[in-house]
Amino acid sequence: MSDMMRAVRLHEFGGPDLLRYENAPRPAATPGEVLVRVHAVGLNPPDWYLRDGYRSLPPEWQPYPAFPLILGSDVSGVVEAVASDVEGVGVCDEVYAMVRFPEHVMEGGKAYAEYVSVPASQLARKPTNIDHVHAAGAPMSLLTAWQFLIELGHDEPNPFQSFTHVPVPLEGKTVLVNGAGGGVGHLAVQLAKWKGARVIAVASGKNRGLMGDLGSDQFIDYTRTPADEVVRDVDLVLDAVGGADTGRFLRTLKRGGALLPVYPLGFTGHDEAETRGITVSTAQVRSSGAQLAQASRLLDDGTVRIVIDSTFPLAEAAKAHERAARGNIQGKIVLIVA
């Protein structure tokens, strides 16, 4: 096997046009790792945040990595090699993973490539009944929804708050999902339904049919009706959009309810939340092969499905990032590796 591969690399921060499809050294499976021949790569917001140098973050949080970088964390593929100390996975097994997140969030998970090395603890067998494209679309979005709503699954410090995020029981509760058409949102809708919640999905009008197919009980087209003006007394809001505007959802919650912003930076409503008796909590998604293994069963039996917005060849990663920049993504964008 050649010691080189094709990959998409970034030599400086900036726009999508700076993503270069070129030769790069092929990684090896070091102790504790598995080498995966990549079939598909799922795109996620940290990919374009890093490509742009995380300019939205405070200067002290911005990265200063060594270039060139290989972006990406979500992969589905086939095991090419296994380190001698790894058990339970073998060559030719089909697997999927979120690679080294958030450990390598500021330098890239190296997934935009023909091969990637993955810590064995971070991968799981690919669900049998879905293809690599759909499997690659799952890891970060599914683990985010899972760790917010079902089980945190780790005891690492939370960089966004002083206390540990604790998911609340969902059975019989009313859950509003904002940004329900996107990657995290469409999976949060399905997981909440699986756990017995009544779900209000908030998304653009083009998602109305999809939200019905995914089991939502009520749909609100935010381009016509602001959800925070018409919804009251829900138990939980998962805001998959987040940011400074997430505070408007405090008025939709009953006392004792919870607001979960996936992107918490910019939120300033903690005093109002305390006055209203509402818990505001967020989490940092982390790689977990064990949780992906649990989720595989739901993906296999159709309880949860991955919606694909669009696909692009790996060589056209720049076009995939341009698609992401246009917004209004329905589900996931995926790169296909030849």
C-alpha positions as a printed Julia matrix, in Angstrom:
338×3 Matrix{Float64}:
   0.0    0.0    0.0
   1.24   3.49  -0.83
   2.28   5.73   2.04
   0.32   8.57   0.41
  -3.39   9.23  -0.05
  -5.72  11.88  -1.43
  -7.15  14.34   1.07
  -8.69  17.8    1.3
  -6.28  20.09   3.11
  -6.34  23.66   4.35
  -3.13  25.72   4.22
  -4.56  28.94   5.7
  -7.84  30.1    7.22
 -10.48  31.56   4.94
 -13.26  30.71   2.49
 -14.25  27.43   0.84
 -11.96  28.13  -2.11
  -8.96  27.44   0.14
  -9.84  23.75   0.51
  -7.35  21.86  -1.67
  -7.73  18.29  -2.9
  -4.17  16.96  -2.95
  -1.75  14.27  -1.89
  -1.09  13.81   1.82
   0.74  11.27   3.99
  -1.41   8.25   4.81
  -1.82   7.75   8.59
  -1.07   4.52  10.42
  -2.93   2.78  13.23
  -0.87   3.57  16.33
  -1.57   1.75  19.65
  -5.26   1.84  20.54
  -6.25   2.83  17.01
  -7.88   1.46  13.88
  -7.09   2.61  10.34
 -10.29   3.18   8.38
 -10.58   3.36   4.6
 -13.14   6.14   4.32
 -16.21   5.71   2.12
 -18.11   8.84   3.18
 -17.62  11.93   5.37
 -20.36  13.89   7.1
 -20.06  17.69   7.31
 -20.71  19.6   10.53
 -20.57  23.25  11.63
 -17.17  22.85  13.36
 -15.75  22.07   9.89
 -16.57  25.52   8.51
 -15.91  27.24  11.83
 -12.35  25.85  11.8
 -11.88  26.53   8.08
 -12.67  30.16   8.86
 -10.39  30.24  11.92
 -13.22  30.29  14.49
 -13.46  34.04  14.02
 -16.72  34.16  16.0
 -14.91  33.08  19.17
 -13.08  35.38  21.6
  -9.43  35.81  20.53
  -8.15  33.74  23.45
 -10.22  30.77  22.21
  -9.17  31.0   18.58
  -6.85  28.29  17.19
  -3.24  28.7   16.11
  -2.6   25.3   14.52
   0.21  24.03  12.34
  -0.85  23.95   8.68
  -1.79  22.12   6.58
  -4.95  20.86   8.29
  -7.37  18.1    7.32
 -10.87  18.99   8.47
 -13.7   16.7    9.46
 -14.75  14.28  12.18
 -17.62  12.09  10.88
 -16.75   9.01   8.84
 -18.17   5.73   7.64
 -15.9    3.18   6.05
 -14.12  -0.16   6.24
 -11.35  -1.2    8.61
  -8.03  -1.4    6.78
  -5.7   -2.18   9.69
  -5.89  -2.68  13.45
  -3.22  -1.97  16.07
  -2.02  -5.07  17.9
  -3.56  -3.99  21.21
  -7.08  -3.47  19.8
  -9.72  -6.17  20.23
 -13.31  -6.51  19.08
 -12.86  -5.08  15.59
 -11.15  -6.61  12.56
  -9.99  -5.86   9.05
 -12.9   -5.48   6.58
 -15.44  -4.59   9.3
 -17.75  -1.73   8.33
 -17.61   1.01  10.96
 -18.62   4.6   11.63
 -17.26   7.17  14.05
 -16.91  10.75  15.2
 -13.14  11.1   15.3
 -11.31  12.83  18.18
 -13.96  15.38  19.06
 -13.53  17.74  20.8
  -9.88  16.85  21.46
  -8.85  17.96  17.96
 -11.57  20.57  17.42
  -8.94  23.27  16.8
  -6.77  21.28  14.39
  -9.23  19.07  12.54
 -10.19  15.43  12.95
  -8.53  14.51   9.63
 -11.65  12.92   8.15
 -11.66  14.63   4.72
  -9.39  11.93   3.35
  -9.18   8.45   1.89
  -7.87   7.08   5.2
  -8.18   8.16   8.82
  -6.88   6.66  12.05
  -9.54   6.36  14.75
  -9.23   5.52  18.46
 -10.97   2.16  18.81
 -13.14   3.47  21.65
 -14.66   6.07  19.32
 -15.98   3.79  16.58
 -18.85   1.34  16.29
 -20.01  -1.12  13.69
 -21.93   0.63  10.94
 -25.67  -0.06  11.03
 -26.29  -2.91   8.59
 -29.43  -1.53   7.0
 -28.11   1.88   5.94
 -25.37   2.79   3.47
 -22.1    4.62   4.15
 -23.53   7.97   3.08
 -26.3    7.85   5.68
 -23.98   6.39   8.33
 -21.45   9.2    7.76
 -24.23  11.73   8.25
 -25.02  10.4   11.72
 -22.19  10.65  14.27
 -21.86  14.26  15.44
 -25.5   15.23  14.99
 -26.78  12.01  16.52
 -24.35  12.11  19.45
 -25.24  15.76  20.09
 -28.96  14.98  20.26
 -28.24  11.84  22.3
 -26.02  13.56  24.87
 -28.44  16.48  25.27
 -31.63  14.4   25.48
 -30.85  10.77  26.37
 -27.53  10.23  28.18
 -24.47  12.43  28.6
 -22.26   9.36  28.8
 -19.08  10.95  30.2
 -17.83  12.89  33.2
 -15.48  15.34  31.46
 -15.62  19.0   32.58
 -18.15  21.15  30.77
 -16.43  24.13  29.09
 -19.69  26.09  28.86
 -21.01  25.91  32.45
 -19.91  25.03  35.97
 -22.29  22.1   36.39
 -22.77  18.78  34.61
 -25.52  18.6   32.01
 -28.18  16.07  33.03
 -30.81  14.99  30.45
 -34.39  15.04  31.76
 -36.93  12.2   31.32
 -39.0   12.86  28.19
 -41.94  10.48  28.46
 -45.2   12.41  28.53
 -43.41  15.75  28.19
 -43.89  18.4   25.5
 -40.62  19.16  23.71
 -40.05  22.01  21.25
 -37.16  21.52  18.81
 -35.97  24.73  17.12
 -33.99  24.2   13.93
 -35.79  20.89  13.48
 -34.89  20.56   9.81
 -31.12  20.58  10.37
 -28.67  17.86  11.3
 -29.11  17.88  15.08
 -32.72  19.03  14.94
 -34.19  16.28  12.77
 -32.54  13.66  14.99
 -33.67  15.36  18.2
 -37.27  15.21  16.92
 -36.95  11.46  16.39
 -35.2   10.7   19.68
 -37.77  12.71  21.64
 -40.6   10.79  19.93
 -38.81   7.5   20.65
 -38.74   8.44  24.34
 -42.47   9.2   24.42
 -42.57  13.0   24.15
 -45.01  15.2   22.3
 -42.87  17.15  19.83
 -43.32  20.63  18.35
 -40.97  21.05  15.38
 -39.89  24.56  14.36
 -38.3   24.89  10.92
 -38.78  26.57   7.54
 -41.86  25.7    5.51
 -40.09  23.28   3.18
 -39.65  20.94   6.15
 -43.37  20.57   6.97
 -43.8   17.24   5.2
 -40.53  15.84   6.53
 -41.4   16.73  10.11
 -44.71  14.91   9.76
 -42.88  11.87   8.37
 -40.5   11.95  11.35
 -43.38  11.93  13.82
 -43.67  15.52  15.03
 -47.04  16.35  16.57
 -47.07  20.02  15.6
 -45.15  22.05  13.02
 -44.4   25.77  13.09
 -42.97  27.54  10.05
 -40.76  30.16  11.66
 -40.74  32.25   8.48
 -44.48  32.86   9.01
 -44.99  32.59  12.76
 -42.37  33.18  15.5
 -42.67  30.13  17.73
 -41.97  32.13  20.88
 -45.09  34.22  20.23
 -47.53  31.31  20.0
 -46.14  28.49  22.14
 -46.52  28.38  25.93
 -46.1   25.88  28.78
 -43.76  23.38  27.11
 -41.5   21.27  29.32
 -38.32  21.45  27.29
 -36.85  23.44  24.41
 -33.89  22.06  22.5
 -32.62  24.97  20.43
 -30.44  23.46  17.72
 -29.73  26.98  16.42
 -28.78  28.63  19.71
 -26.82  31.85  20.0
 -27.94  35.2   21.34
 -31.59  34.72  20.26
 -32.14  31.54  22.26
 -33.39  33.57  25.24
 -36.69  34.26  23.47
 -37.7   30.65  24.13
 -37.74  31.24  27.9
 -41.31  32.57  27.55
 -42.44  29.32  25.92
 -41.47  27.2   28.93
 -43.42  26.36  32.05
 -41.88  26.88  35.48
 -39.58  23.95  36.14
 -38.88  23.55  32.44
 -35.52  23.44  30.69
 -33.89  25.32  27.81
 -31.07  23.45  26.06
 -29.13  25.63  23.58
 -26.82  23.54  21.39
 -24.75  26.66  20.64
 -24.77  28.56  23.96
 -22.38  31.41  23.18
 -24.11  34.77  23.29
 -26.95  33.75  25.62
 -27.55  36.45  28.24
 -30.84  35.4   29.81
 -29.64  33.6   32.94
 -31.26  36.1   35.31
 -34.59  35.86  33.48
 -34.34  32.06  33.5
 -33.78  32.05  37.26
 -36.77  34.36  37.76
 -38.96  32.08  35.65
 -37.71  28.93  37.41
 -36.19  27.5   34.23
 -32.98  25.47  33.98
 -30.64  26.48  31.16
 -28.12  23.76  30.36
 -25.8   22.84  27.53
 -23.23  20.17  26.76
 -20.05  19.68  24.73
 -20.59  16.73  22.42
 -17.88  14.07  22.77
 -16.87  11.06  20.7
 -18.4    7.81  21.95
 -18.27   4.47  20.2
 -20.49   3.01  22.93
 -23.29   5.51  22.25
 -22.98   5.04  18.48
 -23.37   1.29  19.08
 -26.59   1.94  21.0
 -27.86   4.28  18.29
 -27.03   1.71  15.59
 -30.0   -0.37  16.68
 -32.34   2.58  16.14
 -30.83   3.29  12.72
 -31.06  -0.38  11.77
 -34.73  -0.82  12.65
 -35.83   2.53  11.2
 -36.78   4.13  14.51
 -34.33   6.9   13.59
 -33.33   7.83  10.06
 -30.73  10.18   8.66
 -31.96  12.73   6.11
 -29.43  13.69   3.43
 -29.51  17.24   2.09
 -26.9   16.73  -0.62
 -23.75  14.8   -1.52
 -20.49  15.85  -3.18
 -17.32  14.0   -4.21
 -14.45  14.46  -1.75
 -12.62  16.45  -4.43
 -15.49  18.97  -4.37
 -15.41  19.69  -0.64
 -15.26  23.4   -1.46
 -18.65  23.12  -3.2
 -20.03  21.27  -0.17
 -18.91  24.14   2.07
 -20.5   26.63  -0.32
 -23.75  24.65  -0.01
 -23.47  24.86   3.78
 -22.91  28.61   3.62
 -26.22  29.08   1.77
 -28.02  27.7    4.83
 -31.48  26.18   5.16
 -29.9   22.71   5.15
 -32.35  19.82   5.39
 -30.55  17.05   7.24
 -26.91  16.43   6.4
 -24.33  17.23   3.7
 -22.02  14.3    2.93
 -18.78  13.87   0.95
 -18.39  10.62  -1.01
 -14.88   9.19  -1.18
 -14.15   7.3   -4.42
